[in-house]
Amino acid sequence: MIRLEDTNGNVVAAAIASERTRMGSSATGMVLTLLVMASEDTQADAVLAASQAAREHPMRILVFIPRKERGPARLDAEISVGGDQGPGELAILRLRGALAAHSGSVAIPLLLPDTPVVAWWPGQAPDDLADDPIGRHAIRRITDASTVSRPLHVLDIRRSNYAPGDTDLAWTRITPWRSMLAAALDQPTEAITGIEVTCERSNPSGPLLASWLHLKLGSPVTLRTSRAPGISAVELTTTGGMISLTRPDGHKATLSVTGQAPATVALSRRDLTELLVEELRRLDPDEVYSEALLGLPHLLEHVDSAAAKKPARTPAGTTSKRKARP
């Protein structure tokens, strides 16, 4: 790890290039630049996930940690090229004093030429991502509503300020659910008359999944809360019976279709690296995500009123003492 104190973006870029030359390699294999807006609390997990994701997507990782403190404007950097974090390049940049408000300017000399830029906020994020100094550089902007205190409120903000290229890891988490439910519905089924999604209270993935199901199937949707981790069940009522996908423990799920033997399927909750790797596989706007966001207002009002009127229920096989997780 190379440490530079009281430096600037041009010096950091030169140091990365010098280290590449010393190692006898070049940056021509880099496929993108990942801009990470982190805090001291979130940077360790974000650096680990991004560094591991670089094994599949070789990239330059720029981690900005604004330190809004008194004192002169100053940039301190830690640089690593290759090595344990994978084939990519890593620069952890601490912006102190007045410089903390100018991360977008600091990033300019560090962006790889002729490669796409992706921005990621692993914690708190601005309301309008596309108009943020870091977001303006990026064609894809990734947030994570599950990391904030009011995730459903944040999803509503994402809906109000959506721009093509925005996405959220709460949406990425439901990819396996969407895939399995789509596969189940590929078989001949009767008309679907009702949809029920059960998830932890304030879990942002549940409403997104419910909105997507309503969008694709056009049937009424009910959101229920549970003490099981994440999403615990999806039930589709048809004129000929029931299709259900239940996961009470966060690991294995059971797919049940009326008239067929239940099937056990792997549906483990994925870690941050897996989620980030999936999002970096596509750099075009996710139109299905934007459509699911637009369908949220009615669903969020429904789950708020249901939570106030009906106590949370726990699916079979779980205990009420399980700690809630995003």
C-alpha positions in Angstrom: 0.0 0.0 0.0 1.4 3.4 -1.1 0.5 6.3 1.2 0.4 9.9 -0.1 -0.4 12.7 2.3 -1.6 16.2 1.5 -1.6 15.4 -2.2 -3.9 16.0 -5.2 -5.6 14.0 -7.9 -2.9 14.3 -10.5 -0.2 13.0 -8.2 -2.4 10.1 -7.2 -3.0 9.2 -10.9 0.7 9.4 -11.6 1.5 7.2 -8.6 -1.0 4.5 -9.9 0.6 4.7 -13.3 4.1 4.4 -11.8 3.2 1.4 -9.8 1.7 -0.2 -12.9 4.9 0.3 -14.8 7.0 -1.0 -11.9 4.9 -4.2 -11.9 5.3 -4.5 -15.7 1.6 -4.3 -16.5 -0.8 -1.7 -17.8 -4.3 -0.4 -17.3 -5.5 -1.6 -20.7 -7.3 -4.5 -19.1 -9.5 -2.3 -16.9 -13.1 -2.4 -17.9 -14.5 0.4 -15.8 -14.0 2.9 -13.0 -16.0 2.4 -9.8 -16.5 5.5 -7.7 -17.5 4.6 -4.1 -18.8 7.3 -1.9 -18.3 5.9 1.6 -17.9 6.9 5.2 -15.4 5.6 7.8 -18.1 3.2 9.0 -18.9 1.8 5.5 -15.6 1.9 3.7 -14.1 -1.4 5.0 -17.0 -3.6 3.8 -17.2 -1.5 0.5 -13.5 -1.9 -0.2 -13.6 -5.7 0.4 -16.7 -6.2 -1.8 -15.3 -4.0 -4.6 -11.9 -5.6 -4.5 -13.4 -9.1 -4.7 -15.7 -7.9 -7.5 -12.6 -6.8 -9.4 -11.7 -10.4 -9.9 -14.6 -10.7 -12.4 -14.6 -7.0 -13.5 -11.0 -5.7 -13.5 -11.4 -2.0 -12.6 -10.1 1.1 -11.0 -11.7 1.5 -7.6 -11.8 5.0 -6.2 -13.1 5.2 -2.6 -14.0 8.7 -1.5 -14.3 9.3 2.2 -15.3 13.0 2.9 -14.1 14.2 6.3 -16.0 17.5 6.9 -13.7 18.8 9.6 -12.1 22.1 10.5 -8.7 22.8 9.0 -7.2 23.3 5.6 -8.4 21.4 2.5 -6.3 18.3 2.2 -6.3 15.0 0.3 -4.7 11.9 1.8 -4.5 8.7 -0.4 -3.8 5.0 0.0 -3.0 3.2 -3.3 -2.7 -0.4 -4.1 -2.3 -2.0 -7.6 -2.9 -5.7 -8.1 -2.1 -8.0 -5.2 -4.5 -9.4 -2.7 -7.4 -7.3 -3.8 -7.4 -8.7 -7.3 -6.4 -7.5 -10.7 -7.8 -4.0 -10.3 -6.5 -0.8 -8.9 -7.5 0.7 -5.6 -7.2 4.2 -4.2 -8.8 5.2 -0.9 -9.1 9.0 -0.8 -9.8 10.9 2.4 -11.0 14.4 1.6 -10.6 16.8 4.5 -11.8 20.3 5.2 -13.4 22.2 2.4 -12.2 19.6 -0.1 -14.8 17.2 1.3 -17.5 19.0 -0.8 -15.6 18.6 -4.1 -15.2 14.8 -4.6 -16.5 15.2 -8.2 -13.5 17.5 -9.1 -11.0 15.3 -7.3 -12.3 12.3 -9.4 -11.7 13.9 -12.8 -7.9 13.2 -13.2 -8.4 9.7 -11.8 -11.0 8.4 -14.3 -9.8 5.8 -16.7 -10.1 7.1 -20.3 -12.5 5.5 -22.7 -14.1 3.3 -20.1 -17.5 3.5 -18.4 -17.9 4.9 -14.9 -20.2 3.4 -12.2 -20.9 5.2 -8.9 -21.8 3.3 -5.7 -23.1 4.7 -2.4 -22.9 1.8 0.2 -24.6 3.9 2.9 -26.3 7.2 2.8 -26.8 8.6 -0.7 -28.0 12.0 -2.1 -31.7 12.3 -3.1 -30.9 13.1 -6.8 -28.2 10.7 -7.8 -27.8 11.9 -11.4 -27.3 15.5 -10.3 -24.7 14.6 -7.6 -21.1 15.6 -8.3 -20.1 12.0 -8.3 -23.3 10.8 -10.0 -22.7 13.1 -13.0 -19.6 11.1 -14.0 -21.5 7.8 -14.0 -23.7 5.9 -16.4 -24.8 3.6 -13.6 -25.5 4.7 -10.1 -26.0 2.1 -7.3 -27.5 2.6 -3.9 -28.7 0.3 -1.0 -31.9 1.3 0.7 -31.5 -1.5 3.2 -28.6 0.4 4.9 -30.6 3.4 6.1 -33.0 3.9 8.9 -36.1 4.5 6.8 -35.7 2.3 3.7 -39.2 2.6 2.4 -39.0 6.3 2.6 -35.7 6.2 0.7 -37.3 4.0 -2.0 -40.0 6.7 -2.5 -37.2 9.3 -2.9 -35.5 7.1 -5.5 -38.9 6.9 -7.3 -39.4 10.6 -7.3 -35.8 11.4 -8.6 -35.3 8.4 -10.8 -33.0 8.8 -13.8 -32.0 6.1 -16.3 -29.0 4.3 -14.9 -30.1 4.4 -11.2 -30.5 1.1 -9.4 -30.6 -0.2 -5.8 -29.2 -3.4 -4.2 -32.7 -3.9 -2.7 -33.7 -4.7 -6.3 -30.6 -6.8 -6.9 -31.5 -9.0 -3.9 -34.7 -10.2 -5.5 -33.2 -11.5 -8.7 -33.2 -15.2 -7.5 -36.9 -14.8 -6.4 -37.8 -13.3 -9.7 -36.0 -16.1 -11.6 -37.6 -18.9 -9.7 -41.1 -17.4 -9.8 -40.8 -16.8 -13.6 -39.6 -20.4 -14.1 -42.6 -21.6 -12.1 -45.0 -19.6 -14.2 -43.4 -20.9 -17.4 -45.5 -24.0 -16.8 -49.1 -24.0 -17.8 -51.1 -22.4 -14.9 -54.6 -21.2 -14.3 -55.4 -17.5 -14.1 -53.8 -15.7 -11.2 -56.3 -14.0 -8.9 -54.2 -12.8 -6.0 -50.6 -12.2 -4.9 -49.2 -12.2 -1.3 -45.6 -11.2 -0.4 -44.3 -11.7 3.1 -41.1 -10.0 4.3 -39.5 -8.3 7.3 -41.1 -5.0 8.3 -39.3 -2.1 6.5 -37.5 -4.5 4.2 -37.2 -2.6 0.8 -36.9 -5.7 -1.3 -40.4 -6.9 -0.4 -42.3 -3.9 -1.9 -40.1 -4.0 -5.0 -40.9 -7.7 -5.5 -44.6 -7.1 -4.9 -44.6 -4.2 -7.4 -42.8 -6.3 -10.0 -45.3 -9.1 -9.6 -48.3 -6.7 -9.9 -46.7 -5.2 -13.0 -46.2 -8.6 -14.7 -49.3 -10.4 -13.5 -51.8 -7.6 -13.1 -53.4 -9.1 -10.0 -54.1 -7.5 -6.6 -51.1 -7.7 -4.2 -51.0 -7.9 -0.5 -47.9 -7.2 1.6 -47.5 -8.9 5.0 -44.8 -8.6 7.6 -42.8 -11.4 9.2 -40.0 -11.8 11.7 -38.1 -14.2 9.3 -35.1 -12.7 7.6 -35.6 -10.7 4.4 -38.4 -12.0 2.1 -39.9 -15.2 3.5 -42.8 -16.1 1.2 -44.6 -15.4 -2.1 -48.0 -16.9 -2.6 -49.8 -16.8 -5.9 -53.5 -17.7 -5.8 -54.9 -19.2 -9.0 -58.3 -20.4 -10.1 -56.9 -23.9 -9.9 -55.0 -23.7 -6.6 -51.8 -22.2 -5.1 -48.2 -21.5 -6.2 -46.0 -20.7 -3.3 -42.3 -20.1 -2.7 -41.4 -20.0 1.0 -38.0 -19.4 2.7 -38.4 -19.2 6.4 -34.7 -19.6 7.3 -33.0 -17.3 4.7 -31.2 -20.3 3.1 -33.4 -23.0 1.5 -36.8 -22.5 -0.1 -39.7 -24.7 -0.9 -41.6 -24.4 -4.1 -45.1 -25.7 -3.9 -47.7 -26.0 -6.7 -51.1 -27.5 -6.2 -51.2 -31.0 -7.5 -47.4 -31.4 -7.5 -44.9 -32.6 -5.0 -43.1 -29.7 -3.2 -39.5 -29.1 -4.3 -36.6 -27.8 -2.2 -34.5 -25.2 -3.9 -31.4 -23.2 -2.9 -32.2 -19.6 -2.2 -29.5 -18.3 0.2 -29.2 -14.6 0.9 -26.3 -13.3 -1.0 -23.4 -11.2 0.3 -22.4 -7.7 -0.8 -19.8 -8.9 -3.3 -22.3 -11.1 -5.2 -24.7 -8.3 -5.4 -22.1 -5.8 -6.7 -20.8 -8.3 -9.2 -24.3 -8.8 -10.6 -24.9 -5.0 -11.0 -21.6 -4.5 -12.7 -22.5 -7.1 -15.4 -24.9 -4.6 -17.0 -24.2 -1.0 -17.7 -27.5 -0.1 -19.6 -30.5 1.4 -17.7 -32.6 -1.2 -15.9 -36.1 -0.4 -17.3 -37.8 -3.1 -15.3 -36.4 -1.6 -12.0 -37.8 1.8 -13.0 -41.2 0.3 -13.7 -41.2 -1.4 -10.4 -40.3 1.8 -8.7 -43.2 3.6 -10.3 -45.7 1.1 -8.9 -44.5 1.6 -5.3 -46.8 4.4 -3.9 -49.9 2.3 -3.6 -48.0 -0.6 -2.2 -46.2 1.4 0.4 -49.4 3.0 1.6 -50.9 -0.5 1.9 -48.1 -2.0 3.9 -47.9 1.0 6.3 -51.6 0.7 7.0 -51.4 -3.1 7.3 -48.5 -2.8 9.8 -50.6 -0.5 11.9 -53.7 -2.7 11.9 -52.3 -6.2 12.0 -49.5 -7.8 14.1 -46.6 -9.3 12.4 -46.8 -13.0 11.8 -44.1 -15.6 11.8 -44.0 -18.3 9.1 -43.8 -21.9 10.2 -40.2 -23.0 11.1 -39.1 -19.6 12.4 -38.9 -18.1 15.9 -40.0 -14.6 17.0 -36.6 -14.0 18.5 -34.7 -13.9 15.2 -32.9 -10.6 14.7 -34.2 -8.6 11.7 -31.7 -8.1 8.9 -32.0 -6.2 5.6 
